């Protein structure tokens, strides 16, 4: 087992473990508290939604509490909890299916589409606040790399078993034998699932991660890009916005299905809608999925305030914006611990 799972296994004479087995829920809470953050991030990678991750983790910890007598201390408590949590997520995937982004559903639109309405019949991928990410080592992917939008979106093109195998091996450092035990399958099946998963992910995830790009650009330049993006939208300045974008930029807005690719289509959308027709904007800087972004607030005349509209996650290439993913919905703001409105 790799570094992220290094350390001594939990032993049967551990005081809190003994108390928890005796029905002490406070002792169980103390045991799992240091692991909640990383377990929640694992649930998000598996399920693509903070809300689903909340439900999955709650269910998994309840299963663990009820089944604590089966934990014999031969492996670490962390490893055992990941097994319980992964199986819980697989049950949810079987019942609910995968999540998507607009780019997964159809071709891009060449011109701005007015009157686009949310699709509530689609399970959409959601953003993940970086404040929820745990601190600590990982195997091949850093914690932030493992929640980058491109990686999480690619995971949701995999069946549940391949998704779980890839995450357990590449991100969390499980051995093939441990994954086989976790998933009640053979080592050969795990190796086959890993091979297929790696091919799909390699086709969909850029070779240069956002973390490498951000380190190369530097914090000061990243802050400047975010500030310039916000200012361009607030001023309605199309030229300033276009100057920030790559030629092949994409802009999508889940839960809207229409999306745009290329500077011409994105400019047409921006000029006809957010820059001129939507009204007054205000922005706050955020960090989501290990990437820079902004919380966008749109003026509401009735409320006489700027109300939370979307979390815009920016994907950078060199020092330009290559993708804008605007997760529309005021519900995201609570998760990001942001105010619902700005005066």
ZAMARGU-4260 file (C-alpha; in steps of 0.2 Angstrom, whole numbers, plus 5000, padded with zeros to 4 digits):
<rodrens>
0) 5000/5000/5000 | 5007/5017/4995 | 5011/5032/5005 | 4994/5039/5008 | 4990/5024/5018
5) 5006/5022/5027 | 5005/5020/5046 | 5001/5007/5059 | 4985/4997/5057 | 4971/5001/5070
10) 4973/4988/5083 | 4959/4979/5093 | 4965/4987/5110 | 4964/5005/5103 | 4954/5014/5117
15) 4942/5024/5105 | 4940/5008/5094 | 4935/4998/5109 | 4923/5011/5115 | 4916/5013/5098
20) 4913/4994/5097 | 4904/4996/5113 | 4892/5008/5106 | 4901/5025/5110 | 4896/5036/5096
25) 4907/5050/5102 | 4922/5038/5101 | 4917/5033/5083 | 4916/5052/5079 | 4933/5054/5085
30) 4940/5040/5075 | 4933/5046/5058 | 4934/5065/5061 | 4952/5066/5053 | 4947/5056/5038
35) 4930/5064/5034 | 4938/5077/5022 | 4947/5065/5011 | 4932/5052/5011 | 4921/5066/5005
40) 4933/5071/4991 | 4933/5053/4986 | 4914/5052/4986 | 4914/5068/4975 | 4926/5061/4962
45) 4915/5045/4962 | 4898/5054/4961 | 4902/5071/4953 | 4891/5081/4965 | 4894/5088/4982
50) 4876/5084/4987 | 4878/5066/4982 | 4895/5066/4991 | 4886/5072/5007 | 4873/5058/5006
55) 4886/5045/5001 | 4897/5049/5016 | 4883/5050/5028 | 4877/5033/5022 | 4894/5025/5022
60) 4898/5031/5040 | 4882/5024/5046 | 4886/5007/5037 | 4903/5008/5045 | 4896/5012/5062
65) 4884/4997/5061 | 4897/4985/5054 | 4912/4990/5066 | 4912/4973/5074 | 4918/4967/5057
70) 4934/4978/5057 | 4947/4966/5064 | 4962/4978/5064 | 4972/4968/5051 | 4972/4984/5040
75) 4971/5002/5044 | 4955/5010/5049 | 4957/5022/5034 | 4958/5008/5022 | 4943/4999/5029
80) 4933/5015/5028 | 4938/5018/5010 | 4931/5001/5006 | 4915/5004/5014 | 4914/5021/5006
85) 4918/5015/4989 | 4905/5001/4990 | 4892/5014/4995 | 4896/5025/4980 | 4895/5010/4968
90) 4878/5007/4975 | 4873/5025/4971 | 4881/5024/4954 | 4871/5009/4950 | 4855/5017/4955
95) 4858/5035/4947 | 4870/5033/4933 | 4883/5046/4928 | 4884/5065/4928 | 4887/5075/4913
100) 4892/5092/4907 | 4884/5101/4891 | 4899/5096/4881 | 4895/5078/4883 | 4877/5080/4876
105) 4879/5087/4859 | 4888/5098/4847 | 4892/5116/4851 | 4881/5131/4845 | 4889/5142/4832
110) 4878/5157/4837 | 4871/5163/4854 | 4855/5154/4859 | 4843/5166/4868 | 4830/5159/4880
115) 4840/5144/4885 | 4831/5135/4899 | 4838/5123/4913 | 4837/5105/4910 | 4831/5097/4926
120) 4830/5079/4918 | 4849/5078/4917 | 4861/5074/4931 | 4874/5088/4930 | 4892/5087/4936
125) 4894/5100/4950 | 4908/5111/4956 | 4919/5107/4971 | 4925/5120/4983 | 4943/5119/4987
130) 4940/5124/5005 | 4933/5106/5007 | 4949/5098/5000 | 4959/5088/5013 | 4978/5092/5016
135) 4990/5078/5014 | 5000/5067/5002 | 4993/5057/4987 | 5000/5045/4975 | 5002/5050/4957
140) 4989/5064/4957 | 4990/5078/4969 | 4974/5081/4979 | 4969/5096/4968 | 4974/5087/4952
145) 4962/5074/4957 | 4947/5086/4957 | 4951/5096/4942 | 4936/5097/4930 | 4943/5088/4916
150) 4948/5073/4927 | 4932/5072/4936 | 4922/5074/4920 | 4933/5060/4912 | 4929/5049/4926
155) 4910/5050/4922 | 4913/5042/4905 | 4918/5026/4915 | 4907/5013/4922 | 4907/5013/4941
160) 4920/4998/4943 | 4933/5006/4932 | 4930/5023/4940 | 4933/5015/4957 | 4948/5005/4952
165) 4957/5020/4944 | 4954/5031/4959 | 4959/5018/4972 | 4975/5014/4963 | 4980/5031/4955
170) 4974/5043/4968 | 4973/5034/4984 | 4987/5021/4983 | 4978/5005/4985 | 4987/4989/4978
175) 4978/4979/4965 | 4975/4965/4978 | 4967/4977/4990 | 4956/4984/4976 | 4951/4967/4972
180) 4946/4964/4990 | 4937/4980/4991 | 4927/4977/4975 | 4924/4958/4978 | 4932/4954/4962
185) 4949/4946/4955 | 4965/4955/4953 | 4964/4951/4934 | 4947/4960/4933 | 4955/4975/4942
190) 4970/4976/4930 | 4958/4975/4915 | 4947/4989/4923 | 4962/4999/4926 | 4969/4997/4908
195) 4952/5002/4900 | 4950/5017/4912 | 4967/5024/4909 | 4964/5024/4890 | 4948/5034/4892
200) 4955/5046/4904 | 4971/5049/4893 | 4960/5053/4878 | 4950/5066/4888 | 4962/5074/4901
205) 4975/5086/4895 | 4993/5080/4897 | 4997/5096/4907 | 4987/5098/4922 | 4979/5114/4929
210) 4991/5113/4944 | 5006/5113/4933 | 4999/5127/4922 | 4995/5137/4938 | 5012/5135/4945
215) 5020/5140/4929 | 5009/5156/4927 | 5012/5161/4945 | 4999/5167/4958 | 5000/5185/4954
220) 4996/5182/4935 | 4982/5170/4940 | 4974/5184/4951 | 4976/5196/4937 | 4967/5185/4925
225) 4953/5182/4937 | 4952/5201/4941 | 4952/5206/4922 | 4938/5193/4918 | 4927/5200/4932
230) 4930/5218/4926 | 4927/5214/4908 | 4910/5207/4912 | 4906/5221/4924 | 4910/5234/4912
235) 4902/5225/4897 | 4919/5226/4888 | 4920/5213/4874 | 4937/5218/4868 | 4944/5215/4886
240) 4936/5199/4888 | 4941/5192/4871 | 4959/5197/4875 | 4959/5184/4889 | 4953/5170/4879
245) 4962/5156/4868 | 4956/5154/4850 | 4948/5138/4854 | 4940/5143/4870 | 4924/5134/4876
250) 4910/5141/4887 | 4896/5130/4895 | 4883/5134/4908 | 4876/5118/4916 | 4861/5116/4918
255) 4859/5124/4901 | 4862/5112/4887 | 4869/5124/4874 | 4888/5128/4874 | 4900/5137/4863
260) 4917/5133/4855 | 4929/5145/4847 | 4932/5163/4849 | 4919/5168/4836 | 4905/5158/4844
265) 4910/5163/4862 | 4911/5181/4857 | 4894/5181/4849 | 4887/5173/4865 | 4896/5185/4877
270) 4891/5200/4867 | 4873/5196/4865 | 4870/5189/4883 | 4881/5192/4898 | 4889/5208/4892
275) 4873/5217/4886 | 4857/5208/4890 | 4858/5201/4907 | 4861/5217/4917 | 4873/5222/4930
280) 4886/5210/4937 | 4897/5209/4952 | 4910/5195/4956 | 4920/5187/4970 | 4935/5177/4968
285) 4934/5158/4972 | 4944/5142/4970 | 4935/5127/4964 | 4941/5110/4958 | 4959/5116/4961
290) 4956/5130/4948 | 4953/5148/4949 | 4936/5155/4947 | 4923/5168/4951 | 4906/5169/4960
295) 4895/5179/4948 | 4881/5189/4955 | 4868/5197/4944 | 4857/5212/4948 | 4839/5208/4953
300) 4828/5223/4952 | 4815/5216/4964 | 4827/5212/4977 | 4837/5228/4974 | 4853/5218/4976
305) 4865/5207/4966 | 4860/5189/4968 | 4871/5173/4967 | 4870/5167/4949 | 4884/5155/4945
310) 4901/5149/4950 | 4912/5151/4935 | 4927/5139/4935 | 4941/5144/4923 | 4953/5132/4914
315) 4969/5141/4909 | 4981/5137/4895 | 4997/5146/4896 | 4990/5163/4903 | 4974/5163/4893
320) 4957/5156/4898 | 4954/5140/4887 | 4937/5135/4896 | 4924/5144/4906 | 4912/5132/4915
325) 4898/5142/4923 | 4888/5132/4935 | 4872/5141/4936 | 4862/5140/4952 | 4861/5149/4968
330) 4862/5133/4978 | 4881/5132/4974 | 4884/5148/4984 | 4879/5140/5001 | 4891/5126/4998
335) 4905/5138/4994 | 4901/5148/5010 | 4897/5163/5000 | 4884/5176/5003 | 4868/5174/4994
340) 4868/5192/4988 | 4879/5208/4987 | 4872/5225/4990
</rodrens>
